[in-house]
Amino acid sequence: MSDWDSNSIDISNSFDQDFKSNSTELITEPIHQLDHNTFSNYNGEHECFNYNDPLKYCYKHQFKPFLLDFGNGVHFVKPHYVEGYMREDGTYVNGYYRDGDGNTSINRDENHGGGYLRRD
């Protein structure tokens, strides 16, 4: 039964086992060629699929949310839509999405880097 078929594997041991391979599996001699849209082969296998990936098991771990306390009257403003309004001088400002990046043509939500820090 493979790691993918069983939910009872010991993740730490599997990770350690993957990284105990010797360095002879890696290509150490320089290769002077340019391959377009192909996978390079080593011993008849696709080396990029056999290389030990440190993120291979990260989906099996759950982490606590990382919450920052900025203190000193600083808080995080989530991205939000600003309704259109009229300035005192009579100029109308169209509504826009405020995400903190300064570019109103790209609307980033909180998961994609939107939001900004602001002092109270």
FIKOLZA-1660 file (N, C-alpha, C; in steps of 0.1 Angstrom, whole numbers, plus 5000, padded with zeros to 4 digits):
% residues 120
   i   px   py   pz ch aa at
   1 5008 4988 5000  A  M  N
   1 5000 5000 5000  A  M CA
   1 5009 5012 5000  A  M  C
   2 5006 5022 4991  A  S  N
   2 5015 5034 4990  A  S CA
   2 5010 5044 5000  A  S  C
   3 5018 5055 5001  A  D  N
   3 5015 5066 5010  A  D CA
   3 5001 5072 5006  A  D  C
   4 4998 5072 4994  A  W  N
   4 4986 5078 4989  A  W CA
   4 4973 5070 4992  A  W  C
   5 4975 5057 4995  A  D  N
   5 4964 5048 4998  A  D CA
   5 4961 5047 5012  A  D  C
   6 4970 5051 5021  A  S  N
   6 4968 5049 5035  A  S CA
   6 4968 5063 5042  A  S  C
   7 4959 5064 5052  A  N  N
   7 4959 5076 5060  A  N CA
   7 4966 5074 5073  A  N  C
   8 4972 5062 5075  A  S  N
   8 4978 5059 5088  A  S CA
   8 4993 5060 5087  A  S  C
   9 4999 5067 5077  A  I  N
   9 5014 5068 5076  A  I CA
   9 5019 5078 5087  A  I  C
  10 5031 5075 5091  A  D  N
  10 5038 5085 5100  A  D CA
  10 5045 5095 5091  A  D  C
  11 5040 5107 5091  A  I  N
  11 5045 5117 5082  A  I CA
  11 5060 5120 5084  A  I  C
  12 5064 5121 5097  A  S  N
  12 5078 5124 5100  A  S CA
  12 5087 5113 5094  A  S  C
  13 5084 5101 5096  A  N  N
  13 5092 5090 5091  A  N CA
  13 5093 5090 5075  A  N  C
  14 5081 5093 5069  A  S  N
  14 5081 5093 5055  A  S CA
  14 5090 5104 5049  A  S  C
  15 5089 5116 5056  A  F  N
  15 5097 5127 5051  A  F CA
  15 5112 5124 5053  A  F  C
  16 5115 5119 5065  A  D  N
  16 5129 5115 5067  A  D CA
  16 5134 5105 5058  A  D  C
  17 5126 5095 5055  A  Q  N
  17 5130 5085 5045  A  Q CA
  17 5133 5091 5031  A  Q  C
  18 5125 5100 5027  A  D  N
  18 5127 5106 5014  A  D CA
  18 5140 5114 5013  A  D  C
  19 5144 5120 5024  A  F  N
  19 5156 5128 5024  A  F CA
  19 5169 5121 5028  A  F  C
  20 5168 5108 5030  A  K  N
  20 5180 5100 5034  A  K CA
  20 5186 5094 5021  A  K  C
  21 5181 5098 5009  A  S  N
  21 5187 5092 4997  A  S CA
  21 5201 5098 4995  A  S  C
  22 5209 5090 4988  A  N  N
  22 5223 5095 4986  A  N CA
  22 5223 5105 4975  A  N  C
  23 5234 5112 4974  A  S  N
  23 5235 5123 4964  A  S CA
  23 5238 5119 4950  A  S  C
  24 5240 5106 4948  A  T  N
  24 5243 5101 4934  A  T CA
  24 5231 5101 4926  A  T  C
  25 5219 5103 4932  A  E  N
  25 5207 5104 4923  A  E CA
  25 5206 5117 4916  A  E  C
  26 5213 5127 4921  A  L  N
  26 5212 5140 4914  A  L CA
  26 5223 5141 4904  A  L  C
  27 5220 5148 4893  A  I  N
  27 5230 5150 4882  A  I CA
  27 5240 5160 4887  A  I  C
  28 5253 5156 4887  A  T  N
  28 5263 5165 4892  A  T CA
  28 5272 5170 4881  A  T  C
  29 5271 5165 4869  A  E  N
  29 5279 5169 4858  A  E CA
  29 5271 5180 4850  A  E  C
  30 5278 5190 4846  A  P  N
  30 5271 5201 4838  A  P CA
  30 5266 5196 4825  A  P  C
  31 5254 5200 4821  A  I  N
  31 5248 5197 4809  A  I CA
  31 5246 5210 4801  A  I  C
  32 5252 5210 4789  A  H  N
  32 5251 5222 4781  A  H CA
  32 5242 5220 4769  A  H  C
  33 5229 5222 4772  A  Q  N
  33 5219 5221 4762  A  Q CA
  33 5206 5228 4767  A  Q  C
  34 5198 5231 4757  A  L  N
  34 5185 5238 4761  A  L CA
  34 5174 5229 4756  A  L  C
  35 5166 5225 4765  A  D  N
  35 5154 5216 4761  A  D CA
  35 5142 5225 4762  A  D  C
  36 5134 5225 4751  A  H  N
  36 5121 5233 4751  A  H CA
  36 5110 5224 4753  A  H  C
  37 5102 5227 4764  A  N  N
  37 5089 5220 4767  A  N CA
  37 5091 5205 4768  A  N  C
  38 5102 5201 4775  A  T  N
  38 5104 5187 4777  A  T CA
  38 5109 5186 4792  A  T  C
  39 5108 5173 4797  A  F  N
  39 5114 5170 4809  A  F CA
  39 5127 5163 4807  A  F  C
  40 5138 5167 4813  A  S  N
  40 5151 5160 4811  A  S CA
  40 5150 5146 4817  A  S  C
  41 5156 5136 4811  A  N  N
  41 5156 5123 4815  A  N CA
  41 5170 5119 4822  A  N  C
  42 5169 5111 4832  A  Y  N
  42 5181 5106 4839  A  Y CA
  42 5178 5092 4842  A  Y  C
  43 5186 5082 4837  A  N  N
  43 5183 5068 4838  A  N CA
  43 5169 5064 4834  A  N  C
  44 5164 5071 4823  A  G  N
  44 5151 5068 4817  A  G CA
  44 5139 5073 4825  A  G  C
  45 5141 5081 4835  A  E  N
  45 5130 5086 4843  A  E CA
  45 5130 5101 4843  A  E  C
  46 5119 5106 4847  A  H  N
  46 5118 5121 4847  A  H CA
  46 5123 5125 4861  A  H  C
  47 5135 5131 4862  A  E  N
  47 5141 5135 4874  A  E CA
  47 5133 5145 4882  A  E  C
  48 5125 5153 4875  A  C  N
  48 5118 5164 4883  A  C CA
  48 5106 5157 4891  A  C  C
  49 5102 5145 4887  A  F  N
  49 5091 5139 4894  A  F CA
  49 5096 5130 4905  A  F  C
  50 5109 5127 4905  A  N  N
  50 5115 5118 4915  A  N CA
  50 5123 5126 4926  A  N  C
  51 5125 5139 4924  A  Y  N
  51 5133 5147 4933  A  Y CA
  51 5125 5149 4946  A  Y  C
  52 5132 5148 4957  A  N  N
  52 5125 5150 4970  A  N CA
  52 5120 5164 4972  A  N  C
  53 5107 5165 4974  A  D  N
  53 5100 5177 4976  A  D CA
  53 5097 5180 4990  A  D  C
  54 5103 5191 4996  A  P  N
  54 5101 5194 5010  A  P CA
  54 5086 5197 5013  A  P  C
  55 5078 5201 5003  A  L  N
  55 5064 5205 5005  A  L CA
  55 5055 5193 5003  A  L  C
  56 5060 5182 5001  A  K  N
  56 5052 5170 4997  A  K CA
  56 5042 5167 5008  A  K  C
  57 5045 5169 5020  A  Y  N
  57 5036 5165 5031  A  Y CA
  57 5029 5177 5038  A  Y  C
  58 5031 5189 5033  A  C  N
  58 5026 5201 5040  A  C CA
  58 5011 5201 5040  A  C  C
  59 5004 5195 5031  A  Y  N
  59 4989 5196 5031  A  Y CA
  59 4984 5187 5042  A  Y  C
  60 4992 5179 5048  A  K  N
  60 4987 5170 5059  A  K CA
  60 4988 5176 5072  A  K  C
  61 4994 5188 5073  A  H  N
  61 4995 5195 5086  A  H CA
  61 4985 5207 5087  A  H  C
  62 4980 5209 5098  A  Q  N
  62 4972 5221 5100  A  Q CA
  62 4979 5230 5110  A  Q  C
  63 4979 5243 5106  A  F  N
  63 4986 5253 5114  A  F CA
  63 4976 5263 5120  A  F  C
  64 4979 5268 5132  A  K  N
  64 4971 5278 5138  A  K CA
  64 4972 5291 5130  A  K  C
  65 4961 5299 5129  A  P  N
  65 4962 5311 5122  A  P CA
  65 4973 5320 5128  A  P  C
  66 4980 5327 5119  A  F  N
  66 4990 5337 5124  A  F CA
  66 4984 5351 5125  A  F  C
  67 4982 5355 5137  A  L  N
  67 4975 5368 5139  A  L CA
  67 4986 5378 5144  A  L  C
  68 4987 5389 5138  A  L  N
  68 4996 5399 5143  A  L CA
  68 4989 5410 5151  A  L  C
  69 4996 5414 5162  A  D  N
  69 4991 5425 5170  A  D CA
  69 5001 5436 5168  A  D  C
  70 4996 5446 5160  A  F  N
  70 5005 5457 5156  A  F CA
  70 5007 5467 5168  A  F  C
  71 4997 5468 5177  A  G  N
  71 4998 5477 5188  A  G CA
  71 5000 5492 5184  A  G  C
  72 5002 5500 5193  A  N  N
  72 5004 5515 5191  A  N CA
  72 4994 5521 5182  A  N  C
  73 4981 5517 5183  A  G  N
  73 4971 5523 5175  A  G CA
  73 4971 5520 5160  A  G  C
  74 4978 5510 5156  A  V  N
  74 4978 5506 5142  A  V CA
  74 4969 5494 5140  A  V  C
  75 4961 5494 5130  A  H  N
  75 4952 5483 5127  A  H CA
  75 4953 5479 5112  A  H  C
  76 4948 5467 5109  A  F  N
  76 4947 5463 5095  A  F CA
  76 4934 5466 5089  A  F  C
  77 4934 5472 5078  A  V  N
  77 4921 5476 5071  A  V CA
  77 4919 5466 5059  A  V  C
  78 4908 5458 5060  A  K  N
  78 4905 5448 5050  A  K CA
  78 4901 5456 5037  A  K  C
  79 4904 5449 5025  A  P  N
  79 4899 5455 5012  A  P CA
  79 4884 5457 5013  A  P  C
  80 4879 5468 5007  A  H  N
  80 4865 5471 5007  A  H CA
  80 4862 5481 4996  A  H  C
  81 4849 5482 4992  A  Y  N
  81 4844 5491 4982  A  Y CA
  81 4841 5504 4988  A  Y  C
  82 4845 5515 4981  A  V  N
  82 4842 5528 4986  A  V CA
  82 4832 5534 4976  A  V  C
  83 4820 5538 4981  A  E  N
  83 4809 5543 4973  A  E CA
  83 4813 5557 4967  A  E  C
  84 4808 5560 4956  A  G  N
  84 4810 5573 4950  A  G CA
  84 4805 5584 4959  A  G  C
  85 4811 5596 4958  A  Y  N
  85 4807 5607 4967  A  Y CA
  85 4810 5620 4960  A  Y  C
  86 4805 5631 4965  A  M  N
  86 4806 5644 4960  A  M CA
  86 4816 5652 4969  A  M  C
  87 4826 5658 4964  A  R  N
  87 4835 5666 4972  A  R CA
  87 4829 5680 4974  A  R  C
  88 4835 5687 4984  A  E  N
  88 4830 5700 4987  A  E CA
  88 4830 5710 4975  A  E  C
  89 4840 5708 4967  A  D  N
  89 4842 5717 4955  A  D CA
  89 4832 5713 4944  A  D  C
  90 4824 5703 4945  A  G  N
  90 4814 5699 4935  A  G CA
  90 4819 5688 4926  A  G  C
  91 4831 5683 4928  A  T  N
  91 4837 5672 4919  A  T CA
  91 4831 5659 4924  A  T  C
  92 4826 5651 4915  A  Y  N
  92 4821 5638 4918  A  Y CA
  92 4832 5628 4917  A  Y  C
  93 4834 5619 4927  A  V  N
  93 4844 5609 4927  A  V CA
  93 4837 5595 4926  A  V  C
  94 4840 5588 4915  A  N  N
  94 4834 5575 4912  A  N CA
  94 4838 5565 4923  A  N  C
  95 4829 5556 4926  A  G  N
  95 4832 5545 4935  A  G CA
  95 4844 5536 4931  A  G  C
  96 4851 5531 4940  A  Y  N
  96 4862 5522 4936  A  Y CA
  96 4864 5512 4948  A  Y  C
  97 4872 5502 4945  A  Y  N
  97 4876 5491 4954  A  Y CA
  97 4889 5495 4960  A  Y  C
  98 4890 5497 4973  A  R  N
  98 4902 5501 4980  A  R CA
  98 4909 5489 4986  A  R  C
  99 4920 5485 4980  A  D  N
  99 4927 5473 4986  A  D CA
  99 4941 5477 4990  A  D  C
 100 4945 5489 4989  A  G  N
 100 4958 5494 4995  A  G CA
 100 4970 5493 4986  A  G  C
 101 4969 5488 4974  A  D  N
 101 4980 5487 4965  A  D CA
 101 4982 5500 4956  A  D  C
 102 4972 5509 4956  A  G  N
 102 4973 5521 4949  A  G CA
 102 4969 5520 4934  A  G  C
 103 4965 5508 4930  A  N  N
 103 4961 5506 4916  A  N CA
 103 4946 5502 4916  A  N  C
 104 4937 5511 4912  A  T  N
 104 4923 5507 4912  A  T CA
 104 4919 5498 4901  A  T  C
 105 4928 5495 4891  A  S  N
 105 4924 5486 4880  A  S CA
 105 4926 5472 4884  A  S  C
 106 4933 5469 4895  A  I  N
 106 4935 5455 4900  A  I CA
 106 4929 5455 4914  A  I  C
 107 4919 5446 4916  A  N  N
 107 4913 5445 4929  A  N CA
 107 4917 5432 4935  A  N  C
 108 4925 5434 4946  A  R  N
 108 4930 5422 4953  A  R CA
 108 4922 5420 4966  A  R  C
 109 4918 5408 4968  A  D  N
 109 4911 5405 4981  A  D CA
 109 4922 5402 4991  A  D  C
 110 4917 5399 5003  A  E  N
 110 4927 5398 5015  A  E CA
 110 4936 5386 5013  A  E  C
 111 4931 5375 5006  A  N  N
 111 4939 5363 5004  A  N CA
 111 4950 5365 4993  A  N  C
 112 4948 5376 4985  A  H  N
 112 4958 5378 4975  A  H CA
 112 4966 5391 4977  A  H  C
 113 4968 5395 4989  A  G  N
 113 4976 5406 4992  A  G CA
 113 4969 5419 4994  A  G  C
 114 4956 5420 4994  A  G  N
 114 4949 5432 4996  A  G CA
 114 4948 5436 5010  A  G  C
 115 4945 5449 5013  A  G  N
 115 4945 5454 5026  A  G CA
 115 4957 5462 5029  A  G  C
 116 4956 5470 5040  A  Y  N
 116 4968 5478 5044  A  Y CA
 116 4967 5482 5059  A  Y  C
 117 4978 5487 5064  A  L  N
 117 4979 5491 5078  A  L CA
 117 4976 5506 5079  A  L  C
 118 4969 5510 5090  A  R  N
 118 4965 5523 5092  A  R CA
 118 4966 5527 5107  A  R  C
 119 4970 5539 5110  A  R  N
 119 4970 5544 5124  A  R CA
 119 4956 5549 5127  A  R  C
 120 4953 5547 5140  A  D  N
 120 4940 5552 5145  A  D CA
 120 4939 5567 5146  A  D  C
% end
